[in-house]
Amino acid sequence: MRYFFITFVGALLLLISTPTVAQDRFGVELRVGPEFATQDLGNANLNTGFGSEVVFSYRFLSHLGAYGGWGYGRMSADGNSFAGTDIDVEETGYTFGLQFIHPIRTSRYGYFLRAGGIYNHIEVENTDGDITADSGHGFGWQIGAGPVITLGQNWQLMPGLRYRSLSRDIEIGGLNTDVDLTYFTAGVGIMRTF
């Protein structure tokens, strides 16, 4: 019983302590915000949508790191389009790339820059919520930037703008349509580092 207790306390101390060499190298971020299409999807005029994302990051240099995660976005289109009447367009998939986070002098403020790719697919849903088309996954790209506000030890608020672009083919009723989903997001992320 004594060895179990010593092992348990030792493991617990290892889990709650962070070595100074690797301090704050890992991060987990939750990002949400509105999405604004920059062009029609096929002939569907997209309304303002909403998206969310979970991103994991690893800082391998003092200000440079890699990130990867999963995201979901949804926009609607009113009226008739290549995919039917009053459709919803969902984009889901993976995000990855490099990020640069730099403080401004010794203040709690800084900025971030991100550039990378996405591996997403586009689903079209009818008014009943049934999926009528799925583009399959494909690669696109994204860039983003914004301020960083340190809220306390290990917490950062990261509002920012991002631009994304994804080109896919969607087949509906035997007709193949080439679509480009391009949009800006004005999101807010909160990141926990450890």
Backbone hydrogen bonds in HBPLUS format (Angstrom, degrees):
<---DONOR---> <-ACCEPTOR-->    atom                        ^
c    i                          cat <-CA-CA->   ^        H-A-AA   ^      H-
h    n   atom  resd res      DA  || num        DHA   H-A  angle D-A-AA Bond
n    s   type  num  typ     dist DA aas  dist angle  dist       angle   num
A0005-PHE N   A0001-MET O   3.00 MM   4  6.25 159.6  2.04 149.3 154.4     1
A0006-ILE N   A0002-ARG O   2.98 MM   4  6.22 160.9  2.01 150.0 154.9     2
A0007-THR N   A0003-TYR O   2.90 MM   4  6.01 162.5  1.93 147.8 153.0     3
A0008-PHE N   A0004-PHE O   2.82 MM   4  5.95 161.0  1.85 150.4 156.2     4
A0009-VAL N   A0005-PHE O   2.94 MM   4  6.09 167.9  1.95 152.1 155.0     5
A0010-GLY N   A0006-ILE O   2.93 MM   4  5.99 157.9  1.97 144.7 151.7     6
A0011-ALA N   A0007-THR O   2.89 MM   4  6.05 160.5  1.93 150.2 155.2     7
A0012-LEU N   A0008-PHE O   2.92 MM   4  6.09 157.3  1.97 146.9 153.7     8
A0013-LEU N   A0009-VAL O   2.93 MM   4  6.13 157.9  1.98 148.2 153.7     9
A0014-LEU N   A0010-GLY O   3.04 MM   4  6.29 151.8  2.12 144.3 151.9    10
A0015-LEU N   A0011-ALA O   2.98 MM   4  6.23 151.4  2.06 147.6 155.2    11
A0016-ILE N   A0012-LEU O   3.06 MM   4  6.30 156.2  2.12 152.5 157.8    12
A0017-SER N   A0013-LEU O   3.06 MM   4  5.94 132.5  2.29 139.5 149.8    13
A0025-ARG N   A0022-ALA O   3.29 MM   3  5.64 147.8  2.40 138.3 130.6    14
A0059-ARG N   A0025-ARG O   2.75 MM  34  4.83 160.9  1.78 142.3 149.1    15
A0194-PHE N   A0026-PHE O   2.90 MM 168  5.37 154.5  1.96 142.3 147.3    16
A0027-GLY N   A0057-SER O   2.99 MM  30  4.93 145.2  2.12 136.2 134.4    17
A0057-SER N   A0027-GLY O   2.90 MM  30  4.93 157.9  1.95 138.5 140.2    18
A0028-VAL N   A0192-ARG O   2.93 MM 164  5.38 150.0  2.02 143.9 153.4    19
A0192-ARG N   A0028-VAL O   2.88 MM 164  5.38 162.2  1.91 152.7 156.0    20
A0029-GLU N   A0055-VAL O   2.79 MM  26  5.06 159.8  1.83 154.7 160.1    21
A0055-VAL N   A0029-GLU O   2.89 MM  26  5.06 163.7  1.91 146.5 151.9    22
A0030-LEU N   A0190-ILE O   3.13 MM 160  5.59 157.9  2.18 145.5 147.8    23
A0190-ILE N   A0030-LEU O   2.97 MM 160  5.59 153.0  2.04 147.3 153.4    24
A0031-ARG N   A0053-GLU O   2.90 MM  22  5.12 168.1  1.91 154.1 156.9    25
A0053-GLU N   A0031-ARG O   2.79 MM  22  5.12 136.8  1.98 152.7 159.2    26
A0032-VAL N   A0188-VAL O   3.09 MM 156  5.65 159.6  2.14 143.7 144.7    27
A0188-VAL N   A0032-VAL O   2.82 MM 156  5.65 156.4  1.87 163.8 167.3    28
A0033-GLY N   A0051-GLY O   3.10 MM  18  5.68 143.3  2.24 158.2 156.7    29
A0051-GLY N   A0033-GLY O   2.94 MM  18  5.68 162.1  1.97 161.6 166.9    30
A0186-ALA N   A0034-PRO O   3.27 MM 152  5.92 152.3  2.36 150.9 158.6    31
A0035-GLU N   A0049-GLY O   2.95 MM  14  4.81 156.8  2.00 111.1 113.9    32
A0049-GLY N   A0035-GLU O   2.87 MM  14  4.81 160.7  1.90 142.4 147.0    33
A0036-PHE N   A0184-PHE O   2.77 MM 148  5.18 165.1  1.79 158.4 163.4    34
A0184-PHE N   A0036-PHE O   2.94 MM 148  5.18 158.3  1.98 142.4 142.9    35
A0038-THR N   A0182-THR O   2.94 MM 144  5.75 167.9  1.96 139.0 139.9    36
A0041-LEU N   A0044-ALA O   2.87 MM   3  5.04 154.4  1.94 153.8 150.8    37
A0044-ALA N   A0041-LEU O   2.91 MM   3  5.04 164.9  1.94 124.6 126.9    38
A0047-ASN N   A0076-SER O   2.71 MM  29  5.46 171.0  1.72 171.2 172.2    39
A0050-PHE N   A0074-ARG O   3.02 MM  24  5.63 147.8  2.13 148.9 156.2    40
A0074-ARG N   A0050-PHE O   2.96 MM  24  5.63 150.9  2.05 145.4 154.1    41
A0052-SER N   A0072-TYR O   2.82 MM  20  5.48 154.4  1.89 158.2 166.9    42
A0072-TYR N   A0052-SER O   2.88 MM  20  5.48 161.1  1.91 161.1 164.0    43
A0054-VAL N   A0070-TRP O   2.97 MM  16  5.60 163.3  2.00 164.1 167.6    44
A0070-TRP N   A0054-VAL O   3.01 MM  16  5.60 145.5  2.13 153.4 161.7    45
A0056-PHE N   A0068-GLY O   2.77 MM  12  5.46 179.6  1.77 159.5 159.4    46
A0068-GLY N   A0056-PHE O   2.90 MM  12  5.46 149.1  1.99 155.7 165.3    47
A0058-TYR N   A0066-ALA O   2.88 MM   8  5.45 155.5  1.94 156.9 163.2    48
A0066-ALA N   A0058-TYR O   2.90 MM   8  5.45 154.2  1.97 151.9 151.9    49
A0060-PHE N   A0064-LEU O   3.10 MM   4  6.31 129.9  2.36 138.4 150.7    50
A0061-LEU N   A0064-LEU O   3.09 MM   3  5.04 158.8  2.14 158.6 154.6    51
A0101-ILE N   A0063-HIS O   2.94 MM  38  5.26 156.1  2.00 152.3 156.6    52
A0065-GLY N   A0099-GLN O   2.90 MM  34  5.32 156.5  1.95 157.4 162.5    53
A0099-GLN N   A0065-GLY O   2.86 MM  34  5.32 161.6  1.90 141.6 145.0    54
A0067-TYR N   A0097-GLY O   2.94 MM  30  5.50 158.0  1.99 144.2 146.4    55
A0097-GLY N   A0067-TYR O   3.07 MM  30  5.50 141.6  2.22 150.0 145.0    56
A0069-GLY N   A0095-THR O   2.84 MM  26  5.20 144.6  1.97 146.7 147.4    57
A0095-THR N   A0069-GLY O   3.01 MM  26  5.20 157.8  2.06 127.6 131.2    58
A0071-GLY N   A0093-GLY O   2.91 MM  22  5.72 160.5  1.95 158.6 164.1    59
A0093-GLY N   A0071-GLY O   3.21 MM  22  5.72 150.3  2.30 152.9 153.2    60
A0073-GLY N   A0091-GLU O   2.88 MM  18  5.16 140.6  2.03 146.7 157.5    61
A0091-GLU N   A0073-GLY O   2.90 MM  18  5.16 158.8  1.95 140.0 146.0    62
A0075-MET N   A0089-VAL O   2.87 MM  14  5.22 161.0  1.91 152.2 158.5    63
A0089-VAL N   A0075-MET O   2.64 MM  14  5.22 177.2  1.65 171.3 172.1    64
A0077-ALA N   A0087-ILE O   2.86 MM  10  5.36 155.4  1.92 158.5 156.2    65
A0087-ILE N   A0077-ALA O   3.04 MM  10  5.36 118.5  2.43 147.4 155.9    66
A0086-ASP N   A0079-GLY O   3.00 MM   7  5.26 153.8  2.07 133.8 140.1    67
A0081-SER N   A0084-GLY O   2.92 MM   3  5.24 126.0  2.22 127.1 143.0    68
A0084-GLY N   A0081-SER O   3.18 MM   3  5.24 170.1  2.19 109.5 112.5    69
A0088-ASP N   A0125-GLU O   3.03 MM  37  5.10 157.9  2.08 141.2 146.7    70
A0125-GLU N   A0088-ASP O   2.84 MM  37  5.10 165.0  1.87 154.2 158.1    71
A0090-GLU N   A0123-GLU O   2.86 MM  33  5.11 166.3  1.88 151.4 156.0    72
A0123-GLU N   A0090-GLU O   2.78 MM  33  5.11 165.2  1.80 153.3 158.5    73
A0092-THR N   A0121-HIS O   3.19 MM  29  5.79 153.0  2.27 155.8 162.4    74
A0121-HIS N   A0092-THR O   2.94 MM  29  5.79 151.8  2.02 158.9 166.0    75
A0094-TYR N   A0119-TYR O   3.09 MM  25  5.05 165.7  2.11 123.3 122.8    76
A0119-TYR N   A0094-TYR O   2.84 MM  25  5.05 156.6  1.89 140.6 145.2    77
A0096-PHE N   A0117-GLY O   3.06 MM  21  5.50 156.3  2.12 154.4 151.6    78
A0117-GLY N   A0096-PHE O   2.82 MM  21  5.50 142.0  1.97 145.7 158.2    79
A0098-LEU N   A0115-ALA O   2.98 MM  17  5.72 159.5  2.02 169.1 163.5    80
A0115-ALA N   A0098-LEU O   3.12 MM  17  5.72 159.1  2.17 160.8 166.2    81
A0100-PHE N   A0113-LEU O   2.80 MM  13  5.13 158.6  1.85 152.4 159.0    82
A0113-LEU N   A0100-PHE O   2.86 MM  13  5.13 144.8  1.98 141.0 152.4    83
A0102-HIS N   A0111-TYR O   2.93 MM   9  5.60 164.7  1.95 164.6 169.3    84
A0111-TYR N   A0102-HIS O   2.94 MM   9  5.60 151.5  2.02 149.7 157.9    85
A0104-ILE N   A0109-TYR O   2.80 MM   5  5.80 164.2  1.82 150.4 144.9    86
A0107-SER N   A0104-ILE O   3.17 MM   3  6.01 158.2  2.22 144.8 146.6    87
A0150-THR N   A0108-ARG O   2.82 MM  42  5.09 172.3  1.83 159.9 162.1    88
A0110-GLY N   A0148-VAL O   2.84 MM  38  4.78 134.8  2.04 145.0 147.9    89
A0148-VAL N   A0110-GLY O   2.90 MM  38  4.78 155.1  1.96 113.6 112.1    90
A0112-PHE N   A0146-GLY O   2.78 MM  34  5.53 155.8  1.84 162.5 167.5    91
A0146-GLY N   A0112-PHE O   3.12 MM  34  5.53 144.5  2.25 148.5 148.9    92
A0114-ARG N   A0144-GLY O   2.82 MM  30  4.97 160.3  1.86 147.3 144.2    93
A0144-GLY N   A0114-ARG O   2.91 MM  30  4.97 149.1  2.00 144.1 140.8    94
A0116-GLY N   A0142-GLN O   3.03 MM  26  5.49 161.1  2.07 156.5 154.5    95
A0142-GLN N   A0116-GLY O   2.99 MM  26  5.49 151.8  2.07 142.1 138.5    96
A0118-ILE N   A0140-GLY O   3.12 MM  22  5.02 152.1  2.20 113.9 113.9    97
A0140-GLY N   A0118-ILE O   2.90 MM  22  5.02 149.5  1.99 139.9 143.1    98
A0120-ASN N   A0138-GLY O   3.04 MM  18  5.65 126.5  2.33 170.7 157.0    99
A0138-GLY N   A0120-ASN O   2.87 MM  18  5.65 142.7  2.01 143.6 151.6   100
A0135-SER N   A0122-ILE O   2.88 MM  13  5.29 162.3  1.91 153.0 159.1   101
A0124-VAL N   A0133-ALA O   2.88 MM   9  5.13 161.2  1.92 145.3 148.2   102
A0132-THR N   A0124-VAL O   2.74 MM   8  5.65 156.9  1.79 152.9 161.1   103
A0126-ASN N   A0130-ASP O   2.96 MM   4  5.58 152.7  2.03 151.7 157.2   104
A0129-GLY N   A0126-ASN O   3.01 MM   3  5.39 162.5  2.04 114.1 119.6   105
A0141-TRP N   A0165-SER O   3.05 MM  24  5.56 148.9  2.15 149.1 158.0   106
A0165-SER N   A0141-TRP O   3.00 MM  24  5.56 152.5  2.07 164.4 165.4   107
A0143-ILE N   A0163-TYR O   3.04 MM  20  5.50 150.4  2.13 148.9 158.1   108
A0163-TYR N   A0143-ILE O   2.86 MM  20  5.50 159.5  1.90 159.0 165.6   109
A0145-ALA N   A0161-LEU O   2.98 MM  16  5.72 153.1  2.06 159.2 167.7   110
A0161-LEU N   A0145-ALA O   2.95 MM  16  5.72 149.3  2.05 172.9 171.7   111
A0149-ILE N   A0157-LEU O   2.87 MM   8  5.06 162.3  1.90 152.1 157.4   112
A0157-LEU N   A0149-ILE O   2.80 MM   8  5.06 167.0  1.82 150.9 153.4   113
A0151-LEU N   A0155-TRP O   2.93 MM   4  5.39 156.1  1.98 133.2 140.3   114
A0155-TRP N   A0152-GLY O   3.22 MM   3  5.42 178.1  2.22 125.7 125.5   115
A0193-THR N   A0154-ASN O   2.91 MM  39  4.86 157.6  1.96 132.6 140.1   116
A0156-GLN N   A0191-MET O   2.90 MM  35  5.15 153.1  1.97 148.7 154.7   117
A0191-MET N   A0156-GLN O   2.82 MM  35  5.15 166.8  1.83 156.2 160.3   118
A0158-MET N   A0189-GLY O   2.69 MM  31  4.82 170.6  1.70 152.3 152.0   119
A0189-GLY N   A0158-MET O   3.10 MM  31  4.82 150.8  2.18 104.9 113.8   120
A0160-GLY N   A0187-GLY O   2.96 MM  27  5.70 149.3  2.05 164.5 161.3   121
A0162-ARG N   A0185-THR O   3.03 MM  23  5.21 145.0  2.16 143.9 149.4   122
A0185-THR N   A0162-ARG O   2.86 MM  23  5.21 148.3  1.96 144.2 151.7   123
A0164-ARG N   A0183-TYR O   2.96 MM  19  5.60 161.3  2.00 161.5 167.7   124
A0183-TYR N   A0164-ARG O   3.12 MM  19  5.60 152.7  2.20 144.5 151.7   125
A0166-LEU N   A0181-LEU O   2.96 MM  15  5.18 143.1  2.09 134.3 145.8   126
A0181-LEU N   A0166-LEU O   2.77 MM  15  5.18 168.4  1.79 164.9 162.1   127
A0168-ARG N   A0179-VAL O   2.96 MM  11  5.57 158.2  2.01 158.1 165.1   128
A0179-VAL N   A0168-ARG O   2.83 MM  11  5.57 170.2  1.84 170.9 174.2   129
A0170-ILE N   A0177-THR O   2.80 MM   7  5.23 165.3  1.82 150.5 154.8   130
A0177-THR N   A0170-ILE O   2.75 MM   7  5.23 166.0  1.77 149.5 154.3   131
A0172-ILE N   A0175-LEU O   2.96 MM   3  5.34 161.4  1.99 148.6 147.5   132
A0175-LEU N   A0172-ILE O   3.06 MM   3  5.34 162.5  2.09 113.8 117.9   133
